[in-house]
Amino acid sequence: MKRLRLIIPGLALAALTTTGCFLLTAQIIVSTSLGNLSAINGAASAGKYIDLSVESSDYADHKDKLKDIPDIAVLGTIKNNLASPVSADVWLVTNPSGSALLPSLAAVQAAGGIKVWSLGLAASETKTIDWDTSATLFTPAGKAALINDIKGDGIFTLYVFGSTDTYNLTVTNGVVVVIISAAP
């Protein structure tokens, strides 16, 4: 019986070693508020400059141990305040030249902006974006750019614009949530 107590843990350790199933990373949830934004016909106020090292102590504490970003979401409630359909588009500028917001979608695009995701809204419609919904809205290029920036310096600006010339969108309780895998 004494031998069995030594053999079983030894076999378990051998199995873990062979399969590589050791805890090599810890997952940390990092979030930063976008707050409440109003996007009206290209107004520059519909954006948020983000420096994750300043806004999240968890990010700052684990940035040097960051291994991967398994998931990310942009959450909140978005309302179309007009009686015509529109898409709410979230844009990313990965290398902002300071915390000042750019004045228009054209300026965001000229600065190398990338569309992160797009949400279609009917006339006067309000939608709450949860984790699963956010996952379906990302463009592949937008998600990759956001993840690469978070793995890099963690400094970026997110903007909300409408897809038509005339739009009026309200974002309430916007937040960016990132799951970081870091070495323990």
Secondary structure, 3 states (H helix, E strand, C coil): CHHHHHHHHHHHHHHHHHHCCCCCCEEEEEEEEEEEEEEECCCCCCEEEEEHHHHCHHHHHHHHHEEEEEEEEEEEEEEECCCCCEEEEEEEECCCCCCCCCCCHHHHHHCCCEEEEEEEECCCCEEEECHHHHHHHECHHHHHHHHHHHHCCCEEEEEEEECCCCCEEEEEEEEEEEEEEECC
